[in-house]
Amino acid sequence: MTGCLRGITLALSCLVWGLAGSPSVQAQVPFNSGSTGALGALNPTSNTAIALPADGVLNYTTVNIPTGVTITFTPNVSNTPVTLLASGNVMIAGTVSVNGFDGVPQSSTGPTLNVGGLGGPGGFSGGNGGQRGTNDSGTTGQGPGGGPGCASSTCNNAPQGHGTYGADLSFVSLVPLFGGSGGGGTRANSTSGQTIAGGSGGGGGGAIVIASSTQITISGAVTANGGKGGMLGANCSFNTVAGSGSGGAIRLVAPQILGAGALQATPGIQPSCFYNLSNSGRIRVEANTLSFTGTSTPGLSPGAPTGVTAASVPPLISAPSLRIASIAGVAMPPVPIGAATTPDVTLPVGTGSLVPVVLTASNIPVPTLFTVQVHLPTTSSPMVTVTSGASSGSFASSTATANVTLTPSQVSVLIVYANFNIPPTIARLFPLIDGEEVDHVMMAAGFGETSSTSLVTKHGKKVDLDQLSREDQLRVATAFEALQHPEN
């Protein structure tokens, strides 16, 4: 059925008319945080570190953080953001913190390598300092906006080494949710008889979403601040200050949000070293009734309540996939072999030479054109290339058709591939490839293999997804998730 015949479901968003010509008003849809309440009530009486489960999701009935109590979180293996859900009220008079950790100052004693400060849950670590006994530069902070490491005397006062959030200012929805990036480390020094290990960068602020089915009251503080870069005493001169981590991300979602507390997602600040708040993170507040009168640094982005995803960091399963679904109406097997000696599909006698090849794709922008290559492996005939029609459907699931000419009584091998460009605002979420941003994504399917996905820079540098580190794969997953929301 279509239109108003879907009645009860659509009635919640329809206009409700008053009496005798009174104006219409918009009905509000009740918001459900999605909490199962499995963990009961959270009522800590002293400072508490909560160990995050594998998916980062905490399901409470109510949350009450009293004055003087600070709640922190122990990251899980995947370093997901914190997803704190409540079926009832959330009251924060104390502090909920996902702050990043400070870096280590340069040193002539102790460890030969100062490791970067850890990011808060969902945030990224700072870069390491250069190793003592060398003149090595510090390493770049981790994350899409990681601060560059210091390589020479150009790091004086090191403002260029600070981490940034890693997304354009227009990204305010915080869907997907991720934290801040780490600051860069400073170089080591082994000249003039000195053997100094470089200072390490501060970790990026973490990321947290707090959602309640009823209301959230903030009279205390929720913080996702970056860690400070390692600093030698109060000296801001050459090579003594590493980059600080950027602010992280805070998202609050409830029918009503009130209170006069503080929301903070600021960079790690060394007060005397020429810092500003340009490297702050993001704060998003979603409510039907927004009565919050406290402070927000940076300023908050308001909106109406929207869904809270069960997984804070999207799994790599959200990466694109592509396959040949059918040829001339004959379905492909679930796992094609792609061998010339054992055809995956045998077309019925009488099938014409021009046949439709139906392609299915997931997590690929619509519309996209696909290229089909036809090989005749048992002959010397040249390869034939055909372009499909534009795909239709949705980002999550789309189809396209290419009309391909096949040679009767010959085994043909088909390969399908596609490219799609990445918007600049989302390209920054991908890992750098040899220092270059990702320009487009290339996909291929055929020869009996699962579809492969590669990231390609503007200058042609390419890397397959399965060659990336676990951390970079999570960043790629976050970026692919963000492709579903290009308007944010």
N, C-alpha and C positions, 0 to 999 in steps of 0.2 A: 504493500500500500504506500501511497505517497501523500504529501501535503498534510492538511489538517486531520486526515484520517488516522494519523499516528497519535492523535489526541493526548492521552495521559502523559506520554513522554515529553511532548512538545509544550504541553500546557504550562509547565514550570517557567518557560521563557516567554510566554505570551503576555499580552497586556491584560490587566485586570481592571475592569471598568467600574467606576463608582456610580452613585445614584444621580439621576436627573441631570446629565450634562456635566458632572464633575470631571476634572481632568483624569487622564489615565496615568497609571504608575507602573513601573517595571517590577515584577515579582522577583524576589531574590531566591536563588537556588541554594538550599542548605549545603554547607561545605562539610565534607568528611575527610579527616586527616589520613584515614587509612590505617590508623593504629589498631592492632589486635588486642592491646591491653595485656599482652602475655607477661610483661615484666612487673605488672602492678603499679603502685604509686612510687614515684621517686621523691623521697623526703630526707635528704642527707642532713646530718647535724654537724658535720665537720668537712674539711677539704677532702674531696674524693676524686680519684682517677678512675674513669669507667673504661673497661676494656671493650673495644668495638668488636662486634661479631664480623664474620667474613663479608657480609654485604653492607656493613656500616649502619644498619637500621635498628633503632631502639624503639620498642613498642611499649608505651606506658599508658596508664589510665589518667593520672594527673601528675604534674610536676610542681614542686615547691622548693625553691632554692632560697634559704633564709639569708638575712643580712650577715656578712662576715664569712660566708662559706663560698669557696671557689670550686667549680666543677671543671675538670679537664678530662681528656680522653686519650687512651693508649691506642695508637694506630694499629690496624690489622695489617696482614701481609701485603695486601693490595693497596694499602694507604688510601682507602676510600674516604670521601668526606663523611661528616656526621649527619645522619638523618634521624632526628629526634621527633617522634610522633606521640601525640597524646589524644585520647578520646575525650578528656575533660580539660579543665583549666590548666594553663601554664603560668606560674607566678615566679618571677626571677627578681628577688631582692638582693641576692648576692651577685656572683659573677659566673658566667659560663664562658670558658676560654678555649679557643683553638689557635692560640698564638704560635708563631714560628719561634725557633730558638736562635740565640745570638751566636755569631761566629767567634773564632778564637783569635786574639791579638797575635801579631808577629812576635817571634821569640827566638832567643839565642840558646835557650836550654829547653829541656823537655822533649816532646815528640819531634821527630824530624819532619813530619808532615801534619799540618793543622787541617783537620777535616771540617768541611762546611757545616754550619748549623742546620739541624733538621727542620723541615717544614712542619707546620701544624697538619693535622689529619686532612688529607686532600690537597695539601700544599707541597711545594718542592724545595729541595735542599739547596743551601748555598754552595758556591764553588770552593774547592780546596785552595789553600795557599801554596805557593811554590815550595819545593822541598829544600830543606837546609843543605848547604854544601854545593848548591847549584845557583845559577841565575835564572832558573825557570820561572815562567810567568805563572800567575794564579789561573785556575780553571774557571770557565764560565759557570754561572749559577744555573741550576736545573730549572726546567719549566719553559713554557712558550715565551716568556718574557725575561728569561734569565739574564742577569747583568754580566757583561763581558769581564773576563779576567784581566788583570793588569799585567802588561808585558814590559814596561819600561818606565822611564821617568815621567811619561805623560800621565801617569796615575796620580799626579799631585792633587791632593784633596779628593781624589777618586769619585767625584759625583757621577761620572759616566758608568761606574760599575754597579749602580743600584739596579735591583730587579724591578720589573714592571709587571702589572697584572697579566699581560699577555693577550688581551682582547681589546678591540676598539671600544671607544666610549659609548657607542650605540648599543653595545651588548649589555642590556640591563635586566633581561628576564632571569638570568642565572639558571637557565635550562639549556644545556646541561650545567651542573654545578661543579666547579673546580676552584682550587685555591690559588694563592699567589706564587710568584716565582722567586728563586733565590738570588742573592747578590753575588757578584764575582769576587774571587780571591785576589790577593796582591802577590807580587813576585817575591822570590827569595833573593838574598844578597850574599854573595861570597867574595866580594871585592874588598880591597883595603883591609884585609885581615879579618873582616866580619863574616860570620857564618850564621845567617838569620833565616829562619823559616818564615815564609810569608803568612800574613793573616788570612783567615778564611771568611767567606761571605755569610751573611745571616740568612736563615731559612724564611721562605715565604709564609705568610699567614695562611691558616687552614681554611676550610670551607664547612659551613654548617647550615642546614635547613631545620627550622623548628616549626612544626605545624600542630595546630590544635583544632578540634572540631567545635570548640566553644569560644575561648578567648585566650589571648596572651597579654600578660601585664609585665612590663619591664620597669621596675623602679631601681634596679641595680644596673648591671652592665652585661652586654654580650660583646666579646672582643675576638677579632681575627687579625691581629696585628702581626706585621713582619718582625723578624729578629734583627738586631743590630749587627752591622758588620764589625769584625774584629778590629779593635782600636787600641793603640799603645798609649796608655795613660790618657791625658787630655790633649795629646799632640795631633793636630790635623795636617801636619806637613807631609812631605813626599813619602809615599809608600807605607804609611802607617795606618791608613783607614781602608778596610775592605768594604765592598758594596753591601748595603742592607737589603733584606728581603722585602718584597712588596707586600702591601696589604692583601688579605684574602677575600673571602666572600661570606656574607650573612644574608640569609633569606628567611623571612618570617611570614607564615601563612595562617590566617584564622578569620572567622567571621568578624571579630572585633579585636583590635590591638590598641592598648592604652598604656599609660604610665609616663613617668618623667625621667627615666633613666638614660643610659648612654649606649649607643651602638658605635663600635669602632672597627675600622678595617684600614689602619694606617700603616705606612712603612716603618721599619725600624729606624728610630731617630736618634742620632748623636747630636745633642742640642747645639754644640759649638762648631759644627762642621758643615755649614752651608746647605742644610737640608731644606726641603719643602715637602708639601703633601701631594705633589704631582704623581707620585707612585703609589697612591692609595688603591685599595681594592674596590669592591662593589657591595652595596647594601640595597636589598630589595624588600619592600614591605607590602604584603598583599592582604587587604581587608575590605569587607563591605562597609564597616564603620572604623575609620582610622582616627583615633583620639590620642595618639602618641604625641606628647609635647616635649619630650626630652631632646638630647643632642644626637646628631648622626654625623660621623666623620669617616668618609666623605658623606655628602648629602644623599639621602635615600631616594630611591625610585619607587613611587607608589603604584599600585595596581589592584585589580580585583582578584579574589582567591582563585587559583588554578591548581591543577592536580600536582601531587607530590609523587615522583617516581619511586618505585620500590628499590631500584639500584641507583646509588648516587653517582658512580662512575660506570658509564655504559660499557658492557663487555665487547670484546673484539668481534663478536657475532654481528654487531651492527655495521661491520664493514660491508662494502658492496659485494654482490655475487651476480653471476651471469651464467646462463646455460641455454642450450638448444632444447626446446621443449618438444617439438615435433617437426617432421619433414613430410610434406604431402599428406598431412593428417595422421601419420603414423607416429605414435608417441615414442620418444627416446627412452631407453632403459634408465633407471635411476643412476647407475654408475656405468657410463659408456666406456668401452675399451679403446675405441679409436684406432684399431689396427686394420691395415689393408687386407689382411688375410681372413679376418673374422668381422664382417660388417655388423655394426650395431643395429642397423635398420635395413630391411629388405623391402623395397617398394613393390606393391602388387603389379602383376602383369597388366599392361594397358595404361599405366600411369604416364602422363605426358612428360616431356622433357623439362618444361618450365613448372617448377613446383614451389609452393610457399614454405618457407622455413620460419617457424614461430620461435621467437626468443623471449625468455622471461628474465627479469632482473629484479633485484632488491637493493634498496638504499642507494639508488642512482637518481639524479635529478631528471625530471620530466619537463620538456621532451629531450631525448637524446637520440642521435643517429648511431647505428651500429654498422660495422663493416664485416661482411662475410667473405672469406677467402675459400675458393674451391680448388683443391689439388687432385690430380689424377696420378697417384703414386706409381701405377704400373705402366704408365706411358710417358712420353717426353713432352706431352702437351703442356703449354704454359699455364701458370696459375691464373684464375679468373677472380676478379674482385667485384663484389656487389654491395651497394649501400642500402640499408633497410629504410623503411619509412620511419617517421618520428615516433618514438615510444609514447604510449599513453597509459594512464592509470595514476598511481601516486608514487611518491618517493619510496615508500616501503615496498610497493609491488607494482611493477609495470610490465608491459609487453610491447613487442614490435614485430613486424613481419618483413622479411626480405624475399623477393621472388628470384629464385636461383635456377639457372639452367644446368641440368645434370645430363651426363652422357649415358645413354642406355647401355646396359650390359657391362658397365665399367664401375669399379669401386671408386667412390669419391670421398675425400677427406675434407671435412668442413672445419674451419677455425673462425671464431667470432671474436672481435675485439672492439673496444670503444675508448674514447677519451672524453673527459669532461673537466672544464676549468674550475678552479677553486676561487671564490671571491676573496679579495685581499684581507677582509676582516676575519675570515675563517682560516686563511692560509697561515696566520700567525699562531694558530692553535697546534699546527702540525710541527713535528720536530724538524730542525734544519738538516739539510743533506749537504755535507761538506761546506757548511756555512751559508747555504742558499735556502731561501724559502721555497716551499712546494708551489708549483705553478698549476699542475693538473694531475689527475689520476688516470692511469691507464689500466685497462682490464682486458683479459683474454680468456677464452674458453675453447677447448677442443683437445684432440688427441687423447681422449679418455681421462684427462685430468680434471680435478676441480678447478673452478675459475681462479685465476691468479690476479692479484692486485698490486700495482706498483705506484710509487710516488715519484714524480718527475719534476725537476726544476726547469726554469726557463732556458737554461743552457744545456739541458739534456741529461743532467746527472740523474740516475735512476736507482731506486732501491726497492726490493720486494718487501711486503709487510712482514713475512715470516723471518726476515733477516734482522728485524729491529729488536732492540732490547725490550724487556717487559715494560719498563717505564714508558718508552716511546710508543709501544703498542697501545698502552692506555691513553696516551695523548692523542694518537690517531683515532681511537674509538671515540674520544670526546669530540674531536673535530668532525667525524662523520655524523655524530649525533647532532651537532650544531648545524650541519647542512640541512637538517629538516626544519630549521627555524631561521631562514636567511633574512627575515624581516627584523630579527632582534639585533 
